[in-house]
Amino acid sequence: MNANTGGMGPAAAKASFGNDEPGAGIPGTEARHRMLLDANINPHTGLATDYLNHFNEAIMLLEMIPDMPECTADFLGWQPATYREHFAASNFKARDLAIASYDSTDSALRAEFDHLTETMTSILSAVGAAMQEAKQDRTRAILAQQATGWVKPLVTLAGSLINGSGVSADVDSIMKQR
């Protein structure tokens, strides 16, 4: 047994997610739903908002740079991480379950989510590179403010996808009612 998977070992967590629906291999829809909820993983999308903390950390550092230029070094220390990498390196209580659930997330949703997170990573990496080249704190402050304005709305969109309130979730909900 493993606390990272809500009581399952990594192999069992992976095996439990072989179906199309996140957590479909866990006996009983209610049990699957409860296990994912208990792990702070959306049972409908199979994604966890904990991953967004990785980007929120960068945003927080960027927001501090205009008033505290010495935070630039902390921001430059931020490293990109994919969803899998983030959870594999985290202390998240159900990290193996989060990875297995992500792997079984609807491929279209996962592609849209990955596109958003790759875009955020590209922006943050490019801003980091530009800050290393910048000679003045004022330039770094402007870069930080611009990057925050670009990345924050993307984090919100990614959160909407995780929580199942994106456009595709609306369409799915309407179609299920018919």
Wavefront OBJ file of the C-alpha trace (Angstrom):
o trace
v 0.000 0.000 0.000
v 1.136 3.521 -0.763
v -0.181 6.787 0.658
v 0.639 8.519 -2.622
v -2.052 6.582 -4.444
v -4.765 6.632 -1.854
v -3.684 3.210 -0.571
v -2.606 1.621 -3.870
v 0.952 1.010 -5.004
v 2.137 2.690 -8.228
v 1.505 -0.415 -10.349
v -2.032 -0.800 -8.993
v -2.736 2.898 -9.549
v -1.539 2.645 -13.146
v -3.519 -0.554 -13.759
v -6.624 1.009 -12.273
v -6.567 3.735 -14.895
v -6.428 1.653 -18.057
v -9.935 2.632 -19.202
v -11.065 5.773 -21.018
v -12.448 7.454 -17.922
v -10.100 8.656 -15.172
v -10.127 6.021 -12.471
v -12.373 3.667 -14.430
v -10.523 0.588 -13.111
v -11.358 1.343 -9.480
v -14.278 -0.885 -8.477
v -17.549 1.021 -8.434
v -18.200 4.436 -9.828
v -18.833 5.828 -6.351
v -15.576 4.376 -5.008
v -13.628 5.808 -7.961
v -15.303 9.176 -7.559
v -14.593 9.270 -3.806
v -10.955 8.165 -4.186
v -10.223 10.915 -6.707
v -12.079 13.546 -4.681
v -10.203 12.531 -1.529
v -6.961 12.981 -3.463
v -8.010 16.448 -4.723
v -8.210 15.163 -8.289
v -11.246 16.158 -10.321
v -13.086 12.857 -10.904
v -14.582 14.098 -14.180
v -11.382 15.338 -15.800
v -8.767 13.289 -13.962
v -6.644 16.399 -13.371
v -5.450 18.028 -10.143
v -5.167 21.753 -9.506
v -2.024 21.144 -7.448
v -0.034 21.345 -10.698
v -1.061 24.983 -11.106
v 0.872 25.791 -7.923
v 3.991 25.328 -10.026
v 2.942 28.268 -12.223
v 1.454 30.297 -9.358
v 4.852 30.170 -7.646
v 6.455 31.778 -10.713
v 3.682 34.388 -10.889
v 4.139 35.239 -7.215
v 7.857 35.779 -7.760
v 7.219 37.878 -10.869
v 4.773 40.059 -8.928
v 7.441 40.727 -6.293
v 10.172 41.791 -8.740
v 8.976 45.391 -9.341
v 9.140 46.157 -5.593
v 11.917 43.732 -4.675
v 14.383 43.367 -7.570
v 16.379 40.836 -5.555
v 13.519 38.356 -6.190
v 14.736 38.132 -9.770
v 17.255 35.486 -8.714
v 14.458 33.435 -7.150
v 12.405 33.663 -10.333
v 15.424 32.685 -12.424
v 15.698 29.594 -10.224
v 12.207 28.457 -11.252
v 12.424 25.350 -13.403
v 9.842 24.127 -15.925
v 8.120 20.846 -15.071
v 5.526 18.830 -16.921
v 2.467 17.530 -15.089
v 4.138 14.126 -14.609
v 7.454 15.675 -13.526
v 5.724 17.975 -11.059
v 3.885 15.150 -9.321
v 6.799 12.703 -9.459
v 8.941 15.244 -7.563
v 6.213 16.449 -5.206
v 5.064 15.470 -1.748
v 1.458 15.424 -3.021
v -0.298 12.743 -0.985
v -1.612 10.909 -4.065
v 1.073 11.697 -6.609
v 1.035 8.260 -8.256
v -2.748 8.401 -8.499
v -2.511 11.918 -9.987
v -0.077 10.717 -12.659
v -2.115 7.604 -13.474
v -5.308 9.649 -13.659
v -3.623 12.226 -15.928
v -2.445 9.429 -18.206
v -6.037 8.234 -18.608
v -7.556 11.700 -19.054
v -9.500 12.215 -22.274
v -6.855 12.745 -24.957
v -8.476 15.900 -26.367
v -8.732 17.463 -22.906
v -5.162 16.460 -22.070
v -3.904 17.926 -25.368
v -5.698 21.233 -24.693
v -4.405 21.281 -21.112
v -0.851 20.430 -22.182
v -0.964 23.155 -24.847
v -1.886 25.733 -22.188
v 0.800 24.585 -19.780
v 3.426 24.437 -22.532
v 2.474 27.998 -23.506
v 2.868 29.162 -19.903
v 6.215 27.380 -19.664
v 7.397 28.997 -22.916
v 6.429 32.461 -21.714
v 8.080 32.018 -18.325
v 11.239 30.549 -19.869
v 11.492 33.348 -22.452
v 10.987 35.994 -19.776
v 13.643 34.333 -17.642
v 16.087 34.413 -20.543
v 15.273 38.075 -21.216
v 15.748 38.938 -17.540
v 19.190 37.351 -17.577
v 20.120 39.602 -20.494
v 18.585 42.742 -18.956
v 21.000 45.166 -17.347
v 18.508 47.294 -15.406
v 16.072 46.423 -12.631
v 13.438 48.599 -14.329
v 13.630 46.434 -17.450
v 13.211 43.295 -15.337
v 10.241 44.883 -13.576
v 8.538 45.624 -16.892
v 9.215 42.076 -18.114
v 7.783 40.698 -14.862
v 4.617 42.781 -15.145
v 4.095 41.799 -18.779
v 4.674 38.110 -18.089
v 2.232 38.179 -15.176
v -0.390 39.710 -17.453
v 0.124 36.956 -19.996
v 0.395 33.941 -17.678
v -2.334 34.668 -15.100
v -5.216 34.314 -17.592
v -3.682 31.073 -18.867
v -3.559 29.678 -15.324
v -7.239 30.571 -15.016
v -8.001 28.756 -18.269
v -6.011 25.724 -17.146
v -7.951 25.752 -13.871
v -11.186 25.786 -15.830
v -10.065 22.733 -17.771
v -9.035 20.932 -14.584
v -12.370 21.715 -12.964
v -14.314 20.636 -16.015
v -15.786 24.017 -16.780
v -14.193 24.477 -20.202
v -16.090 24.649 -23.482
v -15.818 20.904 -24.086
v -17.279 20.216 -20.623
v -20.269 22.394 -21.487
v -20.819 20.524 -24.751
v -20.490 17.148 -22.996
v -22.964 18.208 -20.335
v -25.511 19.353 -22.932
v -25.117 16.166 -24.974
v -25.611 13.926 -21.928
v -28.953 15.629 -21.266
v -30.300 14.659 -24.697
l 1 2 3 4 5 6 7 8 9 10 11 12 13 14 15 16 17 18 19 20 21 22 23 24 25 26 27 28 29 30 31 32 33 34 35 36 37 38 39 40 41 42 43 44 45 46 47 48 49 50 51 52 53 54 55 56 57 58 59 60 61 62 63 64 65 66 67 68 69 70 71 72 73 74 75 76 77 78 79 80 81 82 83 84 85 86 87 88 89 90 91 92 93 94 95 96 97 98 99 100 101 102 103 104 105 106 107 108 109 110 111 112 113 114 115 116 117 118 119 120 121 122 123 124 125 126 127 128 129 130 131 132 133 134 135 136 137 138 139 140 141 142 143 144 145 146 147 148 149 150 151 152 153 154 155 156 157 158 159 160 161 162 163 164 165 166 167 168 169 170 171 172 173 174 175 176 177 178
